[in-house]
Amino acid sequence: MTTVDVNGVALGVESFGDGAAPLVLLVGGTTMLSWPDALCERLAAGGRRVVRYDMRDSGVSTTADPQAPAYTLRDLGADAAALVDVLGGGPAHLAGIGVGGMVAQVAALDHPGAFSALTLIGTRAVAPGPPDADLPDHDQAAMSRLFARALPDWSDREAVAEFAAAGAEVLGDDPVAARDVAVRIWDRTPGTAPLVQMANQMGLVFSSLDCTPRWRDRLPEISLPTLVVHGRRDRFFPVGNGEAIAREIPEARLLVLEEAATKIPAGQVAEVGEAMLRLGQT
């Protein structure tokens, strides 16, 4: 674990595998820990140099004010391209999960020369907020339950862990895994300031981020080999969002995980890893 300076900020990065192998760059969701250790290790075992990283205002990266970010979605995409340049070994296979998948789409559109392949997991092609009329919105019953809960004391590690586990149950994810990740996020978040802890656990910076202009209409411009992975049981970004991305990016492959919700289940890490490794070989 270290930090790398790009575009005037420090981004937290963690590497797996041979430093001389082809690069797979993993854009974090709320933090880099949105990417399971087991998947990083599987990709590394398949002959890849894997680097997962924290975006701005998350993890150990530069944090200013997560409630009022002084940058845009385009800046986050530019960070991904710049990171490839600094790390070396590009063009890279770029992968984004959740809101990181939005960053990955924009990065691939704005900086296509930096990347050799694209994987998009559990994401959609419109910015946070109401989706296009043809796309399914968040499951409203699940969202009502999720956001009706009282927030924890963000300075209380155990309370934060329990909050994450309960949220995972609402979303259909593994509460034990969610609890473990929440503890790890809490432990590596600099300081215990409630705002910073909350931002790291919930990714709230995206609710304030400038995501204009639209990019969905540009998806047919993507010529990279693309894999779209989506959980059939995803209540946050329902599967129709992934299906739309796969239709609109030329020759994209769609992999629907029938038993998955918003996270990659431990039992399907191998399947996702193999699909990503095959994509990198095309």
Secondary structure, 3 states (H helix, E strand, C coil): CEEEEECCEEEEEEEECCCCCCEEEEECCCCHHHCCHHHHHHHHHCCCEEEEECCCCCCCCCCCCCCCCCCEHHHHHHHHHHHHHHHCCCCEEEEEECHHHHHHHHHHHHCHHHEEEEEEECCCCCCCCCCCCCCCCCCHHHHHHHHCCCCCCCCCHHHHHHHHHHHHHHHCCCHHHHHHHHHHHHHHCCCCCHHHHHHHHHCHHHHCCECCCCCHHHHHHCCCCEEEEEECCCCCCCCHHHHHHHHHCCCCEEEEECCCCCCCCHHHHHHHHHHHHHHHCC
